[in-house]
């Protein structure tokens, strides 16, 4: 079976969400969300395709077709008995109309029949696409799932859209009285998606619209520069762009990994360091920590380190000092540090120059 033959298999199979939205906007989409009106797992079992994973609870199935993974979800009705947490599935195999009304925004609720190509819009999403508006589907949308506020932020920046007036009002009302009994893991996932865009506009709106209150009601520690521009030269080295943007906020509610915690802890340890001690801390820290220091504390020193100082290395080693007559002891590290301090000021020192400095120190 090919992917094309899958699309032609049933008129109950639909594209829904980002792929339809982006097609109507004339954009390429990384998403291929397929929804089956009925039970997708039972439908998949009728196909000549390898089933690689089944999630009975959500009625979803992964297929391997043309060496690609294809995800198909069942239409379903969800409710949120515990606001801010994962929904409960009330029904698998509902109508397409019932299914799209569980989604976040009207622009992500447009469907396209895989077989016929018919566009189906129950929520007015096409009109909102034309008007570049983000509109939630019901008044309690943010109460059910506050992470939709961050999704709205992401879409507003990615697509150049603005919140529709009532949606903006409901967002403001929620942010004035946030329910902190929420799934912070889900919130973290959405924050990563939004801030990994590496757009200063995301941070600006995050602050201006007070979306940061989803994390904590503590105010932001102002940054010293445009983070997007600061990051650009080093982007390929950075694993956690989102954490750089959010380092000035209270992240005590966010479930950080061991490495993410270390990035923040190392920054905190830099606060009272100066000169060579700060340089040494930079050398042993992740680049995210160094950049956080630059945007929150001192961007001049940080750029000098990132662009110049981190590439300066001694030609000599401890073995060279032993050959000069040094005993194996902490003294070797101390001497190497003293020579490195000199070389940071005069990068043109040769190995011979360094050896002479070591001889003088030995004498």
N, C-alpha and C positions, 0 to 999 in steps of 0.2 A: 504493500500500500504506500502511495505517495501522499504528501501533505495536500496536494491539489485534489486527489481522489477522496481524501477525508472531508474536505470542504463540500464536496458534491454528494456526500453520503446521506445527509439528512437535512430537511428544511427546519429542523429544530435546533440546529447548531448556529451560534451567533458569535461574531466579534462584539465585545462590549468593552467600553472604557477607553484607555489611552490610545489604542491603535486606531479606533474610529475617530476620536477627537483629533488626533494628529493628521490623519488622512484628510479630514475636512478642512484643516488649517494648511494643508499642503506641506506638511512636515513628515520626515521619516520618524518612525516610532520604534524604540527598542522593545516595546511590549507587544506580546501576542496573547491577549486574554480571550479564551474560548469558553463560551457558556452553552450548556445543553439544557433545553427546556424539558426537564424530566430528571431522571437519575443518570448522571454521567458515567457512573461506574458500570451500571448495567448496559448502557450504550457502548462503552468501550469493549466490553466482553464480546460484542457482536462483530467487532472489527478484526481484520487480518493485520494486527499490529501488536508489538510486544508491550505488555503492561509492566512498567518498572516500579510503580508505587501507587498505593491506594490509601486514601484517607476517608474511611467510611463516615466519620462524624460530620465532615464538611461536604461529603459527596463529591470529592475531587479525585482525579486520576492523572497519572503521568504516563505518557506513551512515548515509545521510541520509534520515530518515523524519519526516514531519510537521514539517519544518524543524528537526528536532532530530538531534543526533548520537547514534547507538546503537552501542555497542561489544559485539562478540560474540567470545569467546575459545573456542578449541578445548580440550577436555579434554586434559590432557597429564601426563606423568611427568617430574619434574625430579630432578637429583642435583647435589651440590655437590662436585666434584672439588677445588676450591680453596675451603676453608672461609672464610666471611665475604665472599665475592665473589658475583657474579651466578651463578645456577645454569645448568646445561647441560640443554637439552631432550633427553631420551632417546627420547620417543615422543609423537607428535601423534595424537590420536584414541583415547585409552585409555578405560576405563570411568569412569563418574562416581565410583565408589568410589575408584578409584586417584587420580583428580584431586583429590578433597577432602583426601586425606591429605598433599598437598604444602603445605597452607595453615598459617596461624600458630596459631590457637586453635580449640578445638572450637566455640565460639559463632559463629565465622566460617566454619564448614564445613557449615552446614545448607543444604540445597537445596530449592527449590520448583519443581515442574513448571509451566512457563508456560501450558500448555494445560489440564491437569487440576486444577491447584492442589494436587496431592499434595505433602506435606512429607516429605522424605527425610533422615534423620539417621543417618549411619553411625558417628559419633564420640561420641555422648552429649552433643551440644551443647545440646539442649533441657533436659536435666536440669541442666547447668551454668548455663544461663540462669535456671532456677528458683532455684538455690542461689547465684546471683551469684558464680560462680567463673570464673577464667581458667585454662584448662588447655591446655598444648601437646600436640601429637599424637604426639610420640615423644621419647625421651630426648636425642637429639642436635640437637634443633630450634634451640637457641640457639647451638650450635657451628656449625651450618650457616649460620645467619643471625642474628648478634647484634643486628641492628636490631629483631628481634622483642621484645627486652627493652623498648625504648622504645615500641613499639606497645602492649605490655602496660600500660605506665605510662599511656599516653594513654587506653586503654579503661577502665582502673581508675578514672580520674578522671571521664571522660565518663559512664560507666555506673554508677559506684558499686560496682564489683566488686572482689574481692580475688583474688590469686594462689592457686590451689589448692596444697595443702601440698607435693606433690612438685615442682610447677612452681617454687615459691618456692625449694626446696632446689637444684634444678638451676640456677636463675638465680644464686643465691649462689655456687655452685661455679664457674660461668663467670666471675663478676666477681672472683673471687680469682685468676684466671689468664687474663686477657684476651689474646686473640690480636689484636695491633695490626696485623697484616697483613690488613686488612679494607677494604671499600669505604667510605671516609669520606664520599663523596658521598651514598651511600644513607643513612648514619647521619645526615648533616645534614638530609636530607629528612624523616626521621622526627622528629628533634629539633624542626624547624620546626613540624610538625603538632602535636606535643605541647605545646610552649610557647606557640604562638599561641592556645591556648585561653585564655591569660591567667588561669590559676588558680594561686594560691600553693601549692595542694596538690600540683601537679605538681613544683614545685621542692622542696618539703618531702620528698616521696617519692624524688625524684631523689637527694637527699643522704642521707636515712636508709637507703635500700636500696643506697647506693653505686653507683648506676647511672652516676654521673659518671665512673667508672673506664673506661667505654667511650671517653671522650674522651681522658683522661689520668689517670695515677694521682696527680697533684698535688691537694692539698687545695683546698677552696673558700675564696675570700676572703669572709668573712661580710658579708651586706648589713645595712643599718641599719634597714630597715623592711619592711613588707609590700608587695611589689612590685605585686601585683594592685591594691591600693588606691591606690598611688602613681600607677599608669598610668591608671586609669579616667578622670580628668578630661581627659586628653590623647589618649585612645585613637584618636580619628579622625584625629589628626595623624601617627600612628606607622605606619611601613611595616614595621619589623623588630622586632616585640614579642619574638620568640624570642631575639634577640641581647641585648636588655636583661637577660633572665633569665640568660643564660649568660656575660655579660661578666666575671663573677668567676672563671671557670674558665680553665684553660689551653686555648686554642683553636688552638694551633699545628698540630694535625693536621687541623683542619676546613678545607675549601677555601672560603675567603671570597671574595666578589666585591670589586671595587675599592671600591665604596661601603661595604661592610661592614667592610673593612680600615680605611677612613678613619674610620669611627665609633669604632673601638677606638683607633686612633692618636691621634685628637684627644683622647680621654679621657686617654690616657697623658701627653699634652703639658700637660694641665691640672694635674697633680699638684703643681707648685710655684708655681702662679699664685695671686694673691690680689687681692681688691678689684676695681679697674677693669680690670686686665689679664685677670682671670678673666671679668668681664662681657663684655669684647670677644671673648674666645674663645667664650663661650656664643653670642654674636650670629652668629658665622660657622660654627657647628657644627650638625650635624643634631640634632633634638630627642632622638633616641635617645642621643646622646653626653651631652647635658645631664642626662637622666634617669639614665643610668648613674652620672654624678658624684653625683647625689642619693642613689642607693641604696647606693653604695659609699663615698662620701666625706663629703658634707654635704647632708642633705636640707632643712635650714632655708634655707640660702642658695639652693639650687636652686628650692625652691617660691616663694621671694620673687621670683626672676628670672622663673619661668614665669607666675606669677599677676599680677605688677605691673611689674617693671622692663623686660621685653621690649616692653611696649606704650608706654613713654615715648620720645618722639622729639623732636628739636629742630625748632623752627619755622623757624629760619634755615638757610641753606645757604652754601656757599663763595661763591656769587655775591653774597650779601648782604655778606660780608666784603670782597669786592673793591670793591663799591659804597662801602664805608666807607673805602677807601683802602689796603687790604691788597694787597701784591704777590702774584702767583701763585707760591707756594712751599710747602714742607712746613709753614711756619708756620700756614697756614690750617687744616690738619688738627689741629695741636697746639691751636690756639685752640678749635676746635669740640669737641675732646675735653675741654678744661678746662670749657667751658660745660656739656657733657653731664654731667660729674661733678657739677656743682652742681644741674643739673635732676633727676638721679636722687635727690637728697636733697630737692628741692623741686619736685615735678612740676607745680605750679601756675604756674610761670614762663610769662609770655606772650611773644609774639614781640618786643614792645617791651622787656621785661625782658632778653631774650637779646641784643638789639641793644645795649642799654646796657652789658651785661657785656662785649660785644665791643669797644665804644668805649673802655671803661676799660682793657681789656687792650692795646688799640692805643696808648693814651696811656702 
